[in-house]
């Protein structure tokens, strides 16, 4: 009984009091999508899909990659990213994207630490090649990037999602 109560209070205070959602915009690889869903399951995030990002109902052959996480993570489909962002704005979300732009802030900066304090966060992740669409970048509150130490400028979208979801969950 004590374990049940502990789990109940953990769920109530850690999850129900905060909303964390990752929005996948034009992510083309079903394997990346399912890995992001598994990561969302581990960290209690929800996943929204937009444009041509594959949905579990559309890509049955690779559902095994998510190992059942598609049944525990709240998945929502939007026709386009603008529609998803408008929905999030109506529900008081702070909206950020992972992208490399001239105005982007580093994930481990003091300014980004303030974002962690937001109750509701929508994290937009873009296409593996082209990133977040420029029309989407205009709709965001902040753009954040992961500082890289060597030659490559960025990580795979799934790797980045895991880092972002973990860091934003630490608040």
N, CA, C and O of each residue as an XYZ file, in Angstrom:
684
protein
N       0.820     -1.198      0.000
C       0.000      0.000      0.000
C       0.866      1.266      0.000
O       0.553      2.250     -0.670
N       1.954      1.216      0.762
C       2.822      2.388      0.854
C       3.458      2.698     -0.504
O       3.594      3.862     -0.881
N       3.844      1.656     -1.231
C       4.439      1.873     -2.558
C       3.415      2.491     -3.497
O       3.748      3.381     -4.280
N       2.180      2.029     -3.426
C       1.114      2.592     -4.264
C       0.941      4.077     -3.979
O       0.873      4.884     -4.906
N       0.869      4.445     -2.690
C       0.703      5.852     -2.327
C       1.898      6.688     -2.770
O       1.735      7.808     -3.254
N       3.084      6.145     -2.605
C       4.282      6.855     -3.046
C       4.229      7.097     -4.548
O       4.505      8.204     -5.011
N       3.877      6.069     -5.308
C       3.757      6.219     -6.763
C       2.673      7.227     -7.121
O       2.863      8.036     -8.029
N       1.548      7.191     -6.427
C       0.451      8.122     -6.699
C       0.904      9.569     -6.498
O       0.666     10.421     -7.354
N       1.553      9.843     -5.372
C       1.994     11.205     -5.105
C       3.084     11.647     -6.080
O       3.132     12.811     -6.476
N       3.959     10.713     -6.467
C       4.974     11.047     -7.450
C       4.318     11.450     -8.764
O       4.675     12.468     -9.356
N       3.370     10.659     -9.211
C       2.662     10.974    -10.453
C       1.957     12.318    -10.328
O       2.058     13.148    -11.232
N       1.256     12.547     -9.243
C       0.495     13.779     -9.083
C       1.397     15.008     -9.076
O       1.152     15.962     -9.813
N       2.422     14.990     -8.259
C       3.245     16.185     -8.111
C       4.251     16.384     -9.238
O       4.530     17.521     -9.620
N       4.796     15.302     -9.771
C       5.834     15.440    -10.794
C       5.278     15.517    -12.209
O       5.893     16.128    -13.082
N       4.150     14.920    -12.438
C       3.641     14.869    -13.801
C       2.420     15.749    -13.984
O       2.392     16.585    -14.888
N       1.435     15.583    -13.166
C       0.202     16.324    -13.361
C       0.376     17.815    -13.120
O      -0.390     18.622    -13.646
N       1.351     18.178    -12.349
C       1.569     19.590    -12.065
C       2.391     20.274    -13.159
O       2.413     21.502    -13.245
N       3.070     19.478    -13.994
C       3.854     20.025    -15.100
C       3.441     19.318    -16.380
O       3.147     18.123    -16.370
N       3.419     20.045    -17.460
C       3.162     19.444    -18.765
C       4.403     19.618    -19.619
O       4.877     20.735    -19.828
N       4.916     18.525    -20.102
C       6.078     18.527    -20.975
C       5.702     17.756    -22.241
O       5.317     16.588    -22.182
N       5.820     18.427    -23.373
C       5.443     17.814    -24.644
C       6.545     18.065    -25.661
O       7.083     19.169    -25.748
N       6.873     17.041    -26.423
C       7.799     17.204    -27.538
C       6.974     17.101    -28.824
O       6.199     16.161    -29.002
N       7.149     18.071    -29.706
C       6.442     18.128    -30.988
C       7.433     17.800    -32.090
O       8.442     18.487    -32.251
N       7.146     16.754    -32.847
C       8.025     16.329    -33.934
C       7.487     16.875    -35.246
O       6.397     16.516    -35.692
N       8.274     17.748    -35.849
C       7.882     18.402    -37.099
C       8.679     17.801    -38.261
O       9.891     17.992    -38.360
N       7.984     17.076    -39.131
C       8.618     16.504    -40.326
C       9.791     15.582    -40.028
O      10.726     15.492    -40.823
N       9.751     14.900    -38.897
C      10.791     13.914    -38.613
C      10.493     12.713    -39.498
O       9.444     12.084    -39.360
N      11.402     12.392    -40.401
C      11.088     11.395    -41.439
C      11.372      9.961    -41.028
O      10.711      9.048    -41.524
N      12.323      9.730    -40.146
C      12.703      8.371    -39.773
C      11.771      7.815    -38.701
O      11.670      8.356    -37.600
N      11.100      6.731    -39.045
C      10.228      6.080    -38.069
C      11.031      5.601    -36.867
O      10.524      5.607    -35.745
N      12.265      5.191    -37.082
C      13.103      4.737    -35.978
C      13.408      5.878    -35.004
O      13.408      5.667    -33.791
N      13.665      7.071    -35.517
C      13.855      8.223    -34.635
C      12.579      8.512    -33.850
O      12.630      8.777    -32.649
N      11.437      8.459    -34.530
C      10.159      8.738    -33.863
C       9.936      7.757    -32.721
O       9.593      8.163    -31.611
N      10.127      6.475    -32.987
C       9.858      5.493    -31.934
C      10.848      5.616    -30.789
O      10.469      5.431    -29.633
N      12.108      5.924    -31.081
C      13.065      6.130    -29.997
C      12.705      7.347    -29.159
O      12.890      7.343    -27.942
N      12.197      8.380    -29.798
C      11.751      9.565    -29.044
C      10.546      9.201    -28.184
O      10.431      9.669    -27.051
N       9.653      8.375    -28.709
C       8.499      7.932    -27.913
C       8.967      7.129    -26.699
O       8.423      7.291    -25.606
N       9.962      6.273    -26.878
C      10.489      5.513    -25.733
C      11.118      6.435    -24.699
O      10.943      6.235    -23.496
N      11.847      7.439    -25.161
C      12.446      8.400    -24.237
C      11.363      9.187    -23.510
O      11.464      9.427    -22.307
N      10.335      9.586    -24.238
C       9.209     10.308    -23.620
C       8.542      9.456    -22.557
O       8.156      9.964    -21.504
N       8.407      8.186    -22.818
C       7.823      7.279    -21.830
C       8.678      7.235    -20.561
O       8.148      7.264    -19.450
N       9.990      7.166    -20.731
C      10.894      7.092    -19.580
C      10.848      8.355    -18.730
O      10.994      8.291    -17.510
N      10.646      9.504    -19.375
C      10.692     10.783    -18.663
C       9.316     11.420    -18.477
O       9.218     12.541    -17.978
N       8.261     10.720    -18.871
C       6.877     11.135    -18.700
C       6.551     12.392    -19.484
O       5.908     13.304    -18.965
N       6.981     12.441    -20.702
C       6.624     13.496    -21.642
C       5.545     12.955    -22.573
O       5.388     11.743    -22.721
N       4.807     13.864    -23.195
C       3.869     13.504    -24.249
C       4.515     13.809    -25.594
O       5.488     14.560    -25.661
N       3.979     13.231    -26.662
C       4.544     13.425    -27.994
C       3.437     13.848    -28.950
O       2.401     13.193    -29.061
N       3.682     14.956    -29.636
C       2.795     15.410    -30.705
C       3.533     15.246    -32.029
O       4.750     15.420    -32.104
N       2.785     14.914    -33.057
C       3.345     14.693    -34.381
C       2.713     15.659    -35.361
O       1.511     15.919    -35.297
N       3.524     16.198    -36.276
C       2.958     17.089    -37.296
C       3.577     16.803    -38.656
O       4.633     16.181    -38.771
N       2.885     17.275    -39.669
C       3.252     17.085    -41.054
C       3.396     15.604    -41.351
O       2.502     14.824    -41.024
N       4.491     15.200    -41.959
C       4.604     13.804    -42.372
C       5.329     12.910    -41.368
O       5.741     11.804    -41.719
N       5.488     13.356    -40.156
C       6.092     12.510    -39.127
C       5.256     11.243    -38.966
O       4.044     11.332    -38.766
N       5.880     10.061    -39.050
C       5.100      8.823    -38.975
C       4.462      8.594    -37.610
O       5.055      8.891    -36.573
N       3.256      8.066    -37.631
C       2.479      7.733    -36.442
C       2.486      6.213    -36.296
O       2.560      5.509    -37.302
N       2.412      5.684    -35.065
C       2.404      4.220    -34.898
C       1.337      3.513    -35.735
O       1.563      2.397    -36.202
N       0.199      4.138    -35.925
C      -0.858      3.514    -36.721
C      -0.478      3.408    -38.194
O      -1.052      2.605    -38.930
N       0.484      4.215    -38.622
C       0.884      4.239    -40.029
C       2.126      3.398    -40.310
O       2.381      3.052    -41.463
N       2.885      3.070    -39.304
C       4.154      2.357    -39.486
C       4.208      1.140    -38.563
O       5.071      1.061    -37.690
N       3.314      0.217    -38.750
C       3.221     -0.955    -37.890
C       4.535     -1.750    -37.860
O       4.906     -2.295    -36.821
N       5.238     -1.818    -39.000
C       6.433     -2.657    -39.082
C       7.548     -2.250    -38.129
O       8.417     -3.067    -37.823
N       7.546     -1.007    -37.651
C       8.621     -0.593    -36.742
C       8.115     -0.241    -35.344
O       8.846      0.356    -34.554
N       6.886     -0.600    -35.038
C       6.374     -0.357    -33.684
C       7.226     -1.073    -32.651
O       7.358     -0.610    -31.518
N       7.806     -2.203    -33.042
C       8.608     -2.960    -32.081
C       9.774     -2.139    -31.535
O      10.288     -2.452    -30.461
N      10.200     -1.109    -32.238
C      11.286     -0.251    -31.751
C      10.886      0.492    -30.487
O      11.722      0.726    -29.614
N       9.613      0.867    -30.380
C       9.170      1.611    -29.200
C       8.826      0.698    -28.034
O       8.592      1.176    -26.924
N       8.794     -0.608    -28.268
C       8.591     -1.609    -27.207
C       7.375     -1.337    -26.331
O       7.442     -1.504    -25.113
N       6.269     -0.921    -26.930
C       5.030     -0.697    -26.190
C       4.859      0.707    -25.648
O       3.790      1.038    -25.135
N       5.880      1.541    -25.747
C       5.785      2.904    -25.213
C       4.701      3.712    -25.926
O       4.167      4.666    -25.360
N       4.370      3.332    -27.173
C       3.312      4.047    -27.896
C       1.948      3.870    -27.219
O       1.003      4.601    -27.515
N       1.854      2.893    -26.307
C       0.603      2.665    -25.579
C       0.535      3.449    -24.276
O      -0.542      3.575    -23.693
N       1.659      3.975    -23.810
C       1.671      4.701    -22.536
C       1.904      6.196    -22.690
O       1.608      6.966    -21.775
N       2.425      6.611    -23.822
C       2.677      8.033    -24.081
C       1.473      8.601    -24.824
O       0.953      7.993    -25.759
N       1.044      9.783    -24.385
C      -0.073     10.421    -25.087
C       0.432     10.958    -26.415
O       1.249     11.879    -26.450
N      -0.055     10.381    -27.508
C       0.309     10.806    -28.854
C      -0.839     11.598    -29.456
O      -2.000     11.197    -29.376
N      -0.499     12.727    -30.059
C      -1.514     13.550    -30.709
C      -0.990     13.970    -32.070
O       0.165     14.376    -32.197
N      -1.827     13.873    -33.076
C      -1.467     14.219    -34.455
C      -2.060     15.580    -34.809
O      -3.233     15.844    -34.545
N      -1.241     16.437    -35.407
C      -1.687     17.719    -35.948
C      -1.354     17.740    -37.431
O      -0.343     17.180    -37.853
N      -2.198     18.380    -38.216
C      -1.932     18.475    -39.650
C      -0.686     19.301    -39.937
O       0.077     18.998    -40.855
N      -0.490     20.350    -39.140
C       0.704     21.179    -39.318
C       1.161     21.706    -37.961
O       0.423     21.657    -36.977
N       2.370     22.200    -37.930
C       2.982     22.652    -36.679
C       2.299     23.899    -36.128
O       2.151     24.034    -34.914
N       1.887     24.801    -36.995
C       1.230     26.022    -36.542
C      -0.024     25.687    -35.734
O      -0.290     26.314    -34.709
N      -0.776     24.720    -36.186
C      -1.981     24.281    -35.478
C      -1.619     23.768    -34.072
O      -2.313     24.073    -33.102
N      -0.549     23.002    -33.971
C      -0.113     22.478    -32.675
C       0.341     23.604    -31.749
O       0.023     23.602    -30.560
N       1.080     24.558    -32.294
C       1.560     25.674    -31.473
C       0.403     26.546    -31.005
O       0.398     26.999    -29.861
N      -0.560     26.785    -31.855
C      -1.749     27.550    -31.439
C      -2.483     26.841    -30.312
O      -2.936     27.480    -29.362
N      -2.601     25.532    -30.413
C      -3.230     24.733    -29.355
C      -2.441     24.871    -28.052
O      -3.029     25.036    -26.983
N      -1.119     24.804    -28.141
C      -0.270     24.932    -26.957
C      -0.370     26.328    -26.349
O      -0.425     26.462    -25.127
N      -0.395     27.362    -27.176
C      -0.502     28.748    -26.673
C      -1.800     28.934    -25.876
O      -1.810     29.575    -24.825
N      -2.887     28.365    -26.393
C      -4.179     28.479    -25.689
C      -4.119     27.812    -24.320
O      -4.905     28.137    -23.429
N      -3.192     26.889    -24.157
C      -3.059     26.161    -22.900
C      -1.832     26.588    -22.103
O      -1.332     25.838    -21.264
N      -1.348     27.810    -22.375
C      -0.306     28.450    -21.570
C       1.031     27.701    -21.567
O       1.634     27.501    -20.512
N       1.482     27.293    -22.744
C       2.769     26.630    -22.876
C       3.853     27.625    -23.267
O       3.613     28.567    -24.022
N       5.039     27.399    -22.742
C       6.241     28.104    -23.180
C       6.817     27.253    -24.304
O       7.057     26.061    -24.111
N       7.041     27.843    -25.471
C       7.362     27.061    -26.660
C       8.803     27.332    -27.100
O       9.192     28.469    -27.368
N       9.575     26.252    -27.165
C      10.971     26.351    -27.570
C      11.245     25.341    -28.693
O      10.462     24.418    -28.915
N      12.340     25.528    -29.378
C      12.765     24.571    -30.395
C      14.249     24.324    -30.258
O      14.997     25.176    -29.781
N      14.661     23.151    -30.682
C      16.066     22.833    -30.783
C      16.480     23.122    -32.217
O      16.038     22.465    -33.160
N      17.337     24.119    -32.354
C      17.795     24.509    -33.692
C      19.026     25.392    -33.525
O      19.201     26.036    -32.491
N      19.862     25.419    -34.530
C      21.033     26.288    -34.509
C      20.695     27.537    -35.315
O      20.579     27.482    -36.539
N      20.540     28.657    -34.623
C      20.275     29.940    -35.261
C      21.167     30.983    -34.593
O      21.790     30.707    -33.568
N      21.228     32.179    -35.172
C      22.091     33.215    -34.586
C      21.564     33.706    -33.234
O      22.337     34.233    -32.433
N      20.269     33.543    -32.966
C      19.688     33.996    -31.698
C      19.460     32.867    -30.702
O      18.890     33.095    -29.635
N      19.891     31.666    -31.029
C      19.677     30.523    -30.145
C      20.527     30.661    -28.883
O      21.628     31.212    -28.909
N      19.988     30.149    -27.783
C      20.719     30.156    -26.514
C      21.202     28.737    -26.226
O      20.574     27.761    -26.638
N      22.308     28.633    -25.527
C      22.877     27.326    -25.193
C      22.022     26.628    -24.146
O      21.493     27.267    -23.236
N      21.892     25.322    -24.279
C      21.064     24.536    -23.365
C      21.500     24.690    -21.919
O      20.658     24.676    -21.021
N      22.791     24.837    -21.673
C      23.280     24.928    -20.308
C      23.525     26.370    -19.856
O      24.276     26.601    -18.909
N      22.905     27.326    -20.516
C      23.064     28.731    -20.132
C      22.116     29.085    -18.985
O      21.157     28.362    -18.713
N      22.396     30.203    -18.323
C      21.517     30.670    -17.246
C      20.120     30.981    -17.768
O      19.125     30.736    -17.086
N      20.052     31.520    -18.976
C      18.749     31.836    -19.566
C      17.919     30.569    -19.767
O      16.701     30.580    -19.584
N      18.575     29.497    -20.137
C      17.864     28.235    -20.329
C      17.437     27.637    -18.986
O      16.415     26.956    -18.906
N      18.203     27.885    -17.956
C      17.806     27.414    -16.622
C      16.472     28.031    -16.200
O      15.687     27.397    -15.496
N      16.221     29.253    -16.626
C      14.932     29.906    -16.339
C      13.782     29.202    -17.066
O      12.670     29.130    -16.544
N      14.047     28.687    -18.258
C      13.013     27.966    -19.008
C      12.573     26.726    -18.247
O      11.398     26.361    -18.281
N      13.514     26.071    -17.554
C      13.183     24.874    -16.781
C      12.102     25.135    -15.746
O      11.371     24.220    -15.366
N      11.998     26.370    -15.289
C      11.021     26.707    -14.256
C       9.600     26.834    -14.796
O       8.641     26.881    -14.025
N       9.466     26.891    -16.110
C       8.136     26.999    -16.715
C       7.328     25.740    -16.406
O       7.851     24.626    -16.435
N       6.055     25.938    -16.112
C       5.196     24.793    -15.785
C       4.908     23.954    -17.014
O       4.962     22.726    -16.946
N       4.609     24.577    -18.117
C       4.250     23.880    -19.351
C       5.265     24.210    -20.441
O       5.466     25.380    -20.766
N       5.897     23.202    -21.000
C       6.893     23.408    -22.046
C       6.540     22.548    -23.250
O       6.248     21.359    -23.119
N       6.572     23.166    -24.420
C       6.466     22.458    -25.685
C       7.811     22.584    -26.380
O       8.262     23.692    -26.671
N       8.450     21.456    -26.647
C       9.747     21.410    -27.319
C       9.528     20.954    -28.748
O       9.030     19.852    -28.977
N       9.892     21.786    -29.711
C       9.731     21.459    -31.134
C      11.057     20.930    -31.674
O      12.104     21.562    -31.534
N      10.984     19.758    -32.293
C      12.149     19.155    -32.947
C      11.835     19.001    -34.417
O      10.743     18.568    -34.782
N      12.786     19.353    -35.262
C      12.540     19.349    -36.699
C      13.144     18.181    -37.446
O      13.688     17.241    -36.866
N      13.027     18.278    -38.736
C      13.513     17.279    -39.678
C      15.008     17.025    -39.497
O      15.766     17.940    -39.178
N      15.424     15.778    -39.704
C      16.809     15.377    -39.513
C      17.784     16.139    -40.399
O      18.926     16.361    -39.998
N      17.365     16.541    -41.583
C      18.257     17.239    -42.513
C      18.053     18.756    -42.460
O      19.016     19.513    -42.337
N      16.799     19.192    -42.552
C      16.487     20.617    -42.676
C      16.188     21.319    -41.364
O      16.127     22.548    -41.332
N      16.000     20.585    -40.291
C      15.709     21.191    -38.998
C      14.277     21.698    -38.894
O      13.392     21.249    -39.622
N      14.063     22.630    -37.986
C      12.748     23.236    -37.772
C      12.484     24.229    -38.907
O      13.369     24.992    -39.293
N      11.275     24.209    -39.427
C      10.925     25.104    -40.543
C      11.021     26.560    -40.097
O      10.711     26.881    -38.950
N      11.448     27.436    -40.996
C      11.603     28.860    -40.659
C      10.275     29.482    -40.257
O      10.257     30.364    -39.399
N       9.168     29.056    -40.845
C       7.857     29.589    -40.460
C       7.512     29.210    -39.022
O       6.789     29.937    -38.342
N       8.025     28.081    -38.564
C       7.808     27.653    -37.180
C       8.673     28.468    -36.233
O       8.220     28.850    -35.154
N       9.906     28.736    -36.622
C      10.814     29.497    -35.755
C      10.229     30.857    -35.385
O      10.494     31.368    -34.298
N       9.443     31.441    -36.271
C       8.823     32.740    -36.009
C       7.755     32.681    -34.920
O       7.367     33.720    -34.386
N       7.279     31.498    -34.587
C       6.182     31.335    -33.634
C       6.644     30.980    -32.219
O       5.816     30.811    -31.324
N       7.942     30.866    -32.014
C       8.482     30.344    -30.759
C       8.818     31.431    -29.751
O       8.987     32.602    -30.093
N       8.908     31.000    -28.488
C       9.372     31.903    -27.430
C      10.899     31.945    -27.387
O      11.489     33.007    -27.188
N      11.534     30.793    -27.573
C      13.006     30.713    -27.547
C      13.471     29.597    -28.472
O      12.743     28.644    -28.748
N      14.702     29.744    -28.939
C      15.375     28.694    -29.690
C      16.618     28.326    -28.888
O      17.367     29.195    -28.442
N      16.823     27.024    -28.712
C      17.901     26.529    -27.872
C      18.743     25.538    -28.681
O      18.223     24.809    -29.526
N      20.036     25.525    -28.414
C      20.914     24.562    -29.088
C      21.789     23.859    -28.056
O      21.961     24.331    -26.933
N      22.334     22.723    -28.467
C      23.273     21.976    -27.633
C      24.688     22.346    -28.075
O      25.059     22.091    -29.221
N      25.482     22.942    -27.187
C      26.857     23.285    -27.562
C      27.659     22.015    -27.868
O      27.624     21.046    -27.109
N      28.367     22.038    -28.974
C      29.162     20.885    -29.395
C      30.637     21.190    -29.170
O      31.058     22.343    -29.266
N      31.405     20.180    -28.877
C      32.813     20.361    -28.516
C      33.791     20.180    -29.666
O      34.931     20.635    -29.566
N      33.392     19.539    -30.745
C      34.371     19.209    -31.764
C      33.905     19.673    -33.133
O      33.512     20.832    -33.271
N      33.931     18.833    -34.137
C      33.679     19.242    -35.515
C      32.190     19.321    -35.850
O      31.744     20.294    -36.456
N      31.429     18.318    -35.465
C      30.007     18.276    -35.806
C      29.245     19.396    -35.105
O      29.564     19.769    -33.976
N      28.239     19.923    -35.788
C      27.455     21.029    -35.236
C      26.230     20.568    -34.463
O      25.678     21.324    -33.664
N      25.793     19.309    -34.700
C      24.588     18.858    -34.016
C      24.571     17.343    -33.891
O      25.373     16.639    -34.504
N      23.640     16.864    -33.085
C      23.430     15.441    -32.880
C      22.201     14.983    -33.654
O      21.449     15.801    -34.183
N      22.007     13.685    -33.716
C      20.797     13.114    -34.278
C      19.592     13.622    -33.487
O      19.706     13.902    -32.294
N      18.452     13.741    -34.140
C      17.247     14.281    -33.496
C      16.841     13.452    -32.281
O      16.390     14.005    -31.278
N      16.998     12.138    -32.361
C      16.639     11.320    -31.208
C      17.591     11.570    -30.037
O      17.147     11.709    -28.897
N      18.898     11.626    -30.312
C      19.866     11.895    -29.246
C      19.605     13.260    -28.608
O      19.636     13.407    -27.386
N      19.349     14.238    -29.450
C      19.078     15.593    -28.944
C      17.811     15.627    -28.105
O      17.765     16.286    -27.066
N      16.790     14.922    -28.552
C      15.531     14.918    -27.793
C      15.757     14.363    -26.400
O      15.218     14.887    -25.424
N      16.554     13.300    -26.300
C      16.822     12.705    -24.988
C      17.539     13.688    -24.066
O      17.199     13.807    -22.889
N      18.525     14.383    -24.605
C      19.264     15.363    -23.805
C      18.340     16.497    -23.366
O      18.333     16.877    -22.195
N      17.563     17.034    -24.300
C      16.658     18.141    -23.975
C      15.600     17.728    -22.964
O      15.370     18.435    -21.983
N      14.959     16.596    -23.192
C      13.907     16.175    -22.265
C      14.472     15.955    -20.869
O      13.838     16.322    -19.880
N      15.657     15.360    -20.778
C      16.278     15.133    -19.480
C      16.608     16.465    -18.801
O      16.264     16.665    -17.636
N      17.264     17.366    -19.511
C      17.660     18.650    -18.938
C      16.450     19.481    -18.505
O      16.461     20.093    -17.438
N      15.411     19.497    -19.339
C      14.234     20.296    -18.998
C      13.408     19.668    -17.883
O      12.586     20.337    -17.258
N      13.626     18.405    -17.641
C      12.907     17.724    -16.574
C      13.569     17.932    -15.214
O      12.962     17.653    -14.180
N      14.804     18.417    -15.208
C      15.551     18.552    -13.945
C      15.043     19.680    -13.053
O      15.457     19.789    -11.899
N      14.157     20.513    -13.570
C      13.700     21.649    -12.760
C      12.870     21.205    -11.587
O      12.408     22.038    -10.807
